[in-house]
Amino acid sequence: PTCTIRTPSVTSTMCRWWPVTGGPTLVFVLALLAVQNRLHGSTPSYGEILQAAGLYAVVWGSWAGQAFYDTRFDPDDAAHRLAVLVGMLGAAGMAIGAEEAPDTLLLPLGYLVVRGTLLALYLRVRGISPNARRLTTVYLTGFGLGSLLWAVSLALPVPLRPVLWIVGLVIELLTPWVGQRWLVRHPVHPLHLPERIGQFTIILLGVSLTDVLDAVPARPSMADVGVAIAAFAIPASVWWVYTTLITVGLSVRRLHAGAGYSAVHGPFGAALLLLGWALGQIVREIEAHSPELPGVLRLLVAASLGIWMLCGLALQRISLGHLPPSRIAATAVGVALVVLVPAATPSPTLILPLLAVAVICHAVVVAQMIMRLGAERPSTVQAPPAGG
């Protein structure tokens, strides 16, 4: 490769951004849908919810690992595109195997292909500069150890496989934090990383909207349309706040090595995935004229909305380095409302419109705050401080 590491202020040897679109994106959509399919009926067990969250973490880790490579190195050559195609095959195996894991080996085999491709890419750029050698050492060590545990799990009995999967995934997720003192010297690109992670977030929002639309009858009545609009307004409000944060540029000012920014998007994305599924189930409960929403469904929608709001607060904290008291107060009120509404009434016909109103109000207030902060602060990207 002829390209050196990108920095916020210098793009060496005309490095170009090559976003992953089309086929790779579709494969990850299928993987996320497979994760949702682990939830059965309107009353999934807490074990099923934890399994779905864990499988989501595997999908998210696969996407984020590639995103961090792409944002630092020039991926626009034939070898990289071939690697992306191989990684797509691995992601397809993950998508097929997610519904039956751990009984099938397709999930770990697909994950090993995805990670193996990424490790090969890091080996490929390792020798281009001393900086690249230090940076790739971090990822090759952490991701290599995690992948080794996934490989060992192939030889274990079915009940023991997830144990090594969890340990391996935790090691990989902790790798950027353990190696931060080296990675922070080579910051991620301040525009490309938010673009890549934002693309995954938009995929999740699309899946959530699909969940809602799939729950609407083929020949809806006016009441059905009203229910669909109320359900649609909730992920639409999430999209509004998130795109406002990205558009005004707050997210690009303090990325540094990108570990914190990425870490917040992990639970944020899981909340969106579970939120979409829960909203679809609420719409179905209303269509079935259910007098009471199952407790686990009420807990799931409250938790997912609360996590979204708290993650939005954390993203703004990372972006600004501090939080205005008014922003903290807005989040506190929003979290209180989305928790109290499902707790106060079990009726799905009341919960959905009340949640929609609460989330819309939260989105309007927070978006205005973000826009005001964006207008007040300079647009230049802040360089990372020495040593951290």
C-alpha positions as CSV (number, residue, x, y, z in Angstrom):
1,P,0.0,0.0,0.0
2,T,1.2,3.5,-0.8
3,C,-0.9,5.3,1.8
4,T,0.2,6.4,5.2
5,I,-1.9,6.8,8.3
6,R,-4.6,9.5,8.2
7,T,-4.6,12.3,10.8
8,P,-7.3,15.0,11.4
9,S,-5.2,17.6,9.7
10,V,-3.2,15.7,7.0
11,T,-4.4,13.2,4.4
12,S,-1.2,11.7,3.0
13,T,-0.7,10.6,-0.7
14,M,-4.2,11.5,-1.6
15,C,-6.0,8.9,0.5
16,R,-9.6,8.6,-0.6
17,W,-12.7,7.6,1.3
18,W,-14.3,4.4,0.0
19,P,-17.5,3.8,1.9
20,V,-18.9,0.3,2.2
21,T,-22.3,0.3,0.5
22,G,-24.6,-2.0,-1.4
23,G,-23.8,-5.7,-0.8
24,P,-21.9,-5.3,2.5
25,T,-24.7,-3.2,4.0
26,L,-27.3,-5.6,2.9
27,V,-25.5,-8.5,4.6
28,F,-25.4,-6.6,7.9
29,V,-29.1,-5.8,7.6
30,L,-29.8,-9.5,7.3
31,A,-27.6,-10.2,10.3
32,L,-29.4,-7.7,12.4
33,L,-32.8,-9.1,11.3
34,A,-31.5,-12.6,12.3
35,V,-30.6,-11.2,15.8
36,Q,-34.2,-9.9,16.2
37,N,-35.6,-13.3,15.2
38,R,-34.1,-14.6,18.4
39,L,-37.0,-12.9,20.2
40,H,-40.2,-15.0,20.0
41,G,-43.7,-13.7,20.5
42,S,-44.7,-10.7,22.5
43,T,-43.3,-12.1,25.7
44,P,-39.7,-13.1,25.1
45,S,-37.8,-14.4,28.1
46,Y,-35.0,-12.3,29.7
47,G,-32.6,-15.0,28.4
48,E,-33.7,-14.5,24.9
49,I,-33.3,-10.7,25.3
50,L,-29.7,-11.2,26.6
51,Q,-28.9,-13.6,23.8
52,A,-30.1,-11.1,21.2
53,A,-28.1,-8.3,22.8
54,G,-25.0,-10.5,22.8
55,L,-25.4,-11.5,19.2
56,Y,-25.9,-7.8,18.3
57,A,-22.6,-7.1,20.0
58,V,-20.9,-9.6,17.7
59,V,-22.4,-7.9,14.6
60,W,-21.6,-4.4,16.0
61,G,-18.0,-5.5,16.8
62,S,-17.6,-6.8,13.2
63,W,-18.7,-3.5,11.7
64,A,-16.8,-1.3,14.1
65,G,-13.5,-3.2,13.7
66,Q,-13.6,-2.6,9.9
67,A,-14.6,1.0,10.4
68,F,-11.6,1.8,12.4
69,Y,-9.3,0.3,9.9
70,D,-10.9,2.1,7.0
71,T,-10.8,5.5,8.7
72,R,-7.0,5.3,9.2
73,F,-5.8,3.6,6.0
74,D,-6.5,4.0,2.3
75,P,-8.9,1.2,1.3
76,D,-9.3,2.1,-2.3
77,D,-7.4,-0.6,-4.1
78,A,-8.2,-4.1,-5.6
79,A,-6.7,-6.0,-2.6
80,H,-8.9,-4.2,-0.2
81,R,-12.0,-4.7,-2.2
82,L,-11.3,-8.4,-2.5
83,A,-10.9,-8.5,1.3
84,V,-14.3,-6.8,1.6
85,L,-15.9,-9.5,-0.5
86,V,-14.3,-12.2,1.6
87,G,-15.6,-10.4,4.7
88,M,-19.0,-10.3,3.2
89,L,-19.0,-14.1,3.0
90,G,-18.1,-14.2,6.6
91,A,-20.9,-11.7,7.5
92,A,-23.4,-13.8,5.5
93,G,-22.4,-16.8,7.5
94,M,-23.0,-14.9,10.7
95,A,-26.4,-13.8,9.4
96,I,-27.4,-17.4,8.6
97,G,-26.0,-18.8,11.8
98,A,-27.3,-16.1,14.3
99,E,-30.7,-17.7,14.6
100,E,-29.4,-21.2,15.5
101,A,-26.3,-20.3,17.5
102,P,-24.7,-21.9,19.4
103,D,-26.0,-25.1,17.9
104,T,-24.5,-24.3,14.5
105,L,-20.9,-23.4,13.7
106,L,-21.9,-20.9,11.0
107,L,-21.8,-18.0,13.4
108,P,-18.3,-18.5,14.8
109,L,-16.9,-19.6,11.4
110,G,-18.4,-16.4,9.8
111,Y,-17.0,-14.3,12.6
112,L,-13.6,-15.8,12.2
113,V,-13.6,-15.0,8.5
114,V,-14.6,-11.4,9.2
115,R,-11.9,-11.0,11.8
116,G,-9.3,-12.9,9.9
117,T,-9.8,-10.6,6.9
118,L,-9.3,-7.6,9.2
119,L,-6.1,-9.1,10.7
120,A,-4.8,-9.7,7.2
121,L,-5.4,-6.1,6.3
122,Y,-3.6,-4.9,9.4
123,L,-0.6,-7.2,8.5
124,R,-0.7,-5.7,5.0
125,V,-0.2,-2.1,6.2
126,R,2.1,-3.0,9.1
127,G,5.3,-2.1,7.3
128,I,4.4,1.2,5.7
129,S,5.8,3.3,8.6
130,P,6.9,3.1,12.3
131,N,3.5,4.7,13.3
132,A,1.6,1.9,11.4
133,R,3.7,-0.7,13.2
134,R,2.8,0.6,16.6
135,L,-0.8,1.0,15.8
136,T,-1.2,-2.4,14.1
137,T,0.5,-4.1,17.1
138,V,-2.4,-3.1,19.3
139,Y,-5.1,-4.5,17.0
140,L,-3.1,-7.6,16.0
141,T,-2.5,-8.5,19.6
142,G,-6.0,-7.9,21.0
143,F,-8.0,-9.1,18.0
144,G,-5.7,-12.0,17.4
145,L,-6.2,-13.2,21.0
146,G,-10.0,-12.8,20.7
147,S,-10.1,-14.6,17.4
148,L,-8.0,-17.5,18.9
149,L,-10.6,-18.0,21.6
150,W,-13.4,-18.1,18.9
151,A,-11.3,-20.7,17.0
152,V,-10.9,-22.8,20.1
153,S,-14.6,-22.7,20.7
154,L,-15.2,-24.7,17.5
155,A,-13.8,-27.8,19.3
156,L,-15.9,-27.4,22.4
157,P,-19.3,-28.9,23.3
158,V,-22.3,-26.7,22.4
159,P,-23.0,-25.3,25.9
160,L,-19.4,-24.1,26.4
161,R,-19.0,-22.3,23.1
162,P,-20.7,-19.0,24.1
163,V,-18.4,-18.7,27.1
164,L,-15.3,-18.4,24.9
165,W,-17.3,-16.2,22.5
166,I,-18.1,-13.8,25.3
167,V,-14.5,-13.7,26.6
168,G,-13.1,-13.3,23.1
169,L,-15.5,-10.5,22.3
170,V,-14.8,-8.7,25.6
171,I,-11.0,-8.8,24.9
172,E,-11.6,-7.3,21.4
173,L,-13.9,-4.6,22.7
174,L,-11.3,-3.7,25.4
175,T,-8.4,-3.6,23.0
176,P,-8.8,0.1,22.0
177,W,-9.0,1.1,25.7
178,V,-5.9,-1.0,26.7
179,G,-4.0,0.3,23.8
180,Q,-5.3,3.9,23.9
181,R,-1.9,5.4,24.9
182,W,-0.6,4.3,21.5
183,L,-3.7,4.7,19.5
184,V,-4.3,8.3,20.6
185,R,-1.1,9.2,18.9
186,H,-2.8,8.3,15.6
187,P,-6.3,9.8,15.8
188,V,-9.1,8.5,13.7
189,H,-10.3,10.7,10.8
190,P,-12.7,13.2,12.3
191,L,-15.2,12.9,9.5
192,H,-14.9,9.4,8.2
193,L,-15.4,7.5,11.5
194,P,-18.7,9.3,12.3
195,E,-19.8,8.6,8.8
196,R,-19.1,4.9,9.0
197,I,-20.6,4.5,12.5
198,G,-23.5,6.7,11.5
199,Q,-24.1,4.5,8.5
200,F,-24.6,1.5,10.9
201,T,-26.9,3.7,13.0
202,I,-29.0,4.5,10.0
203,I,-29.2,0.8,9.2
204,L,-30.6,0.2,12.7
205,L,-33.1,2.9,12.3
206,G,-34.2,1.4,9.0
207,V,-34.7,-2.0,10.6
208,S,-36.7,-0.3,13.4
209,L,-39.0,1.4,10.9
210,T,-39.4,-1.9,9.0
211,D,-40.5,-3.6,12.2
212,V,-43.2,-1.0,12.6
213,L,-44.4,-1.2,9.0
214,D,-44.5,-5.0,9.1
215,A,-46.9,-4.9,12.0
216,V,-49.4,-2.8,10.2
217,P,-52.2,-4.7,8.5
218,A,-52.3,-5.0,4.7
219,R,-55.5,-3.1,4.5
220,P,-55.3,-0.6,7.4
221,S,-58.2,1.3,8.8
222,M,-57.9,4.9,9.8
223,A,-57.3,3.8,13.4
224,D,-54.5,1.5,12.2
225,V,-52.9,4.4,10.3
226,G,-53.0,6.5,13.5
227,V,-51.3,3.8,15.5
228,A,-48.7,3.4,12.7
229,I,-48.0,7.1,12.7
230,A,-47.6,7.2,16.5
231,A,-45.2,4.2,16.4
232,F,-43.3,5.7,13.4
233,A,-42.8,9.0,15.2
234,I,-40.6,7.4,17.9
235,P,-37.7,6.1,15.7
236,A,-38.2,9.2,13.5
237,S,-37.5,11.3,16.6
238,V,-34.4,9.3,17.3
239,W,-33.2,9.9,13.8
240,W,-33.9,13.6,14.1
241,V,-31.7,14.1,17.2
242,Y,-28.9,11.9,15.9
243,T,-28.7,13.5,12.5
244,T,-28.8,16.9,14.1
245,L,-25.7,16.0,16.2
246,I,-23.9,14.8,13.1
247,T,-24.9,17.7,10.9
248,V,-23.8,20.5,13.2
249,G,-20.4,18.8,13.6
250,L,-20.3,18.4,17.4
251,S,-19.3,14.8,17.0
252,V,-16.0,15.5,15.1
253,R,-14.3,17.8,17.6
254,R,-12.9,15.4,20.2
255,L,-12.8,12.0,18.7
256,H,-9.1,11.3,19.4
257,A,-8.6,7.5,19.1
258,G,-12.4,7.1,18.8
259,A,-12.8,4.5,21.6
260,G,-15.3,6.5,23.6
261,Y,-17.3,7.5,20.6
262,S,-17.5,3.9,19.4
263,A,-18.2,2.5,22.9
264,V,-21.3,4.7,23.3
265,H,-22.7,3.6,19.9
266,G,-22.6,0.0,21.1
267,P,-25.5,0.2,23.6
268,F,-27.1,2.9,21.6
269,G,-27.4,0.6,18.6
270,A,-28.7,-2.3,20.8
271,A,-31.4,0.0,22.2
272,L,-32.5,0.9,18.7
273,L,-32.7,-2.7,17.6
274,L,-34.7,-3.7,20.6
275,L,-36.9,-0.6,20.4
276,G,-37.9,-1.3,16.8
277,W,-38.9,-4.9,17.7
278,A,-40.8,-3.7,20.8
279,L,-42.7,-1.1,18.8
280,G,-43.7,-3.6,16.2
281,Q,-45.0,-5.9,19.0
282,I,-47.0,-3.0,20.6
283,V,-48.6,-2.3,17.2
284,R,-49.6,-6.0,17.0
285,E,-51.0,-5.9,20.5
286,I,-53.1,-2.9,19.7
287,E,-54.4,-4.6,16.5
288,A,-55.3,-7.7,18.6
289,H,-57.2,-5.4,21.0
290,S,-55.1,-6.6,23.9
291,P,-56.3,-4.9,27.1
292,E,-52.8,-5.1,28.7
293,L,-49.3,-5.0,27.4
294,P,-47.0,-7.7,28.7
295,G,-44.7,-6.6,31.5
296,V,-41.5,-7.6,29.6
297,L,-42.6,-5.6,26.6
298,R,-43.2,-2.5,28.7
299,L,-39.8,-2.9,30.4
300,L,-38.1,-3.4,27.0
301,V,-39.6,-0.3,25.4
302,A,-38.8,1.8,28.5
303,A,-35.3,0.5,28.8
304,S,-34.5,1.0,25.1
305,L,-35.8,4.6,25.1
306,G,-34.0,5.4,28.3
307,I,-30.7,4.0,27.0
308,W,-31.1,6.0,23.8
309,M,-31.5,9.2,25.8
310,L,-28.6,8.5,28.1
311,C,-26.3,7.5,25.2
312,G,-27.3,10.8,23.4
313,L,-26.2,12.6,26.5
314,A,-22.9,10.7,26.6
315,L,-22.2,11.4,22.9
316,Q,-22.7,15.1,23.6
317,R,-20.4,14.9,26.6
318,I,-17.7,13.3,24.4
319,S,-18.2,15.9,21.7
320,L,-18.0,19.0,24.0
321,G,-16.0,17.8,27.0
322,H,-18.7,19.0,29.3
323,L,-22.5,19.2,29.5
324,P,-24.7,22.2,30.0
325,P,-27.0,21.8,33.0
326,S,-30.0,22.4,30.8
327,R,-29.0,19.4,28.6
328,I,-28.7,17.1,31.7
329,A,-32.1,18.3,32.9
330,A,-33.7,17.6,29.5
331,T,-32.4,14.1,29.6
332,A,-33.5,13.5,33.2
333,V,-37.0,14.6,32.3
334,G,-37.1,12.5,29.2
335,V,-35.9,9.3,30.9
336,A,-38.4,9.8,33.7
337,L,-41.2,10.1,31.2
338,V,-40.4,7.1,29.1
339,V,-40.0,5.0,32.3
340,L,-43.1,6.3,34.1
341,V,-45.5,6.0,31.1
342,P,-45.1,2.2,30.7
343,A,-45.1,1.8,34.5
344,A,-48.2,3.8,35.1
345,T,-50.5,2.2,32.5
346,P,-50.6,-1.3,31.0
347,S,-52.9,-0.3,28.2
348,P,-51.1,-0.4,24.8
349,T,-53.5,2.1,23.3
350,L,-52.4,4.6,25.9
351,I,-48.7,3.8,26.1
352,L,-47.9,4.2,22.5
353,P,-49.3,7.8,21.9
354,L,-48.0,9.0,25.3
355,L,-44.6,7.7,24.5
356,A,-44.7,9.3,21.1
357,V,-45.6,12.7,22.6
358,A,-42.8,12.4,25.2
359,V,-40.2,11.3,22.7
360,I,-41.2,14.0,20.1
361,C,-41.0,16.7,22.8
362,H,-37.6,15.4,23.9
363,A,-36.3,15.4,20.3
364,V,-37.5,19.0,19.7
365,V,-35.9,20.3,22.9
366,V,-32.6,18.4,22.5
367,A,-32.2,19.2,18.8
368,Q,-32.6,22.9,19.5
369,M,-30.0,22.7,22.2
370,I,-27.6,20.9,19.9
371,M,-28.1,23.4,17.1
372,R,-27.6,26.3,19.4
373,L,-24.3,24.8,20.7
374,G,-23.2,24.1,17.2
375,A,-23.7,27.7,16.2
376,E,-21.8,29.0,19.3
377,R,-18.7,26.8,18.9
378,P,-16.0,27.0,16.3
379,S,-16.1,24.5,13.5
380,T,-12.4,23.6,13.6
381,V,-11.4,20.1,14.6
382,Q,-9.7,20.0,18.0
383,A,-6.3,18.2,17.9
384,P,-5.9,15.5,20.5
385,P,-3.9,16.4,23.6
386,A,-0.5,14.9,24.0
387,G,-0.6,11.5,25.8
388,G,-4.4,11.3,25.9
